[in-house]
Amino acid sequence: MPTENFCALTNSQTDDFDWIRGRNGTNSTATGPSIDHTMGTDFGYFAYINAAGRYGTTHASLDLFSK
């Protein structure tokens, strides 16, 4: 069961690192959207990866969630 709501997607168990569900920017300075682009408010979410320190062929994948 996914720990964060990515709609019908879940972090892959076979990748190197995970996608993060964000809101109101990210932990990195001046990155990520500050508002939801659909509603124009700060109530929306977005998915992102923190690629700092990632080199070579590492990857983060989302899979379709199935019960």
N, C-alpha and C positions, 0 to 999 in steps of 0.2 A: 504494500500500500504506500503511495507517495506521501512524503511528509509535508510537502508544500503543494499548493494548488496551482498546477500548470494546465488546467482544463483537462484535456484528454491525453496529456503528455506526462512522462515521469523521467527522472534522471536515469540514464543507462547504468547498468551494473558492470558493463564491460569497457567503460571509457577510463580516462585518467583523472578527471576532476569533474565537478558538477556545475550545472547552471544554478543561478541564485534568483529567487523571486524578489524583485526590488520595488521600492516605492520612494518617491521624493529624492531622487538621486542615489548615489552609491557612497561607499566608504572612502573612495578616492576623490580628491578635490576636483570639483567642476566636471564631473562625468555623470552620465545618465540623465534622463529627462526629469525635469522638476514637476511636471504635470502630466496627467493622462491626455494623450493626443486626441482620443475619441470624445471625451466629455469636456476637456479643457479645465479639469479640476485636479486636486491632489488626492483623489480617492482611488485612482487606478493603479495598476501594477505593471511591471515589465520584467522580462527575463534577461539576464546578462551573465557573462562569465568574467571572472577576474583573471586576466591573462598575465599579470605581473609575475615574473620569475618562470614563466612557461617558455620552453625552447624546443626546437626540433619538431617531432611528430606527435606531441601530446595532443589530445582532443577531448572535447566535452560533447556528449550526445544526449538528445532527448528521444525517448521511445514512446510509441503509442501505448497508453495504459490499458491493460485488459484485465478483467477480473478472473 
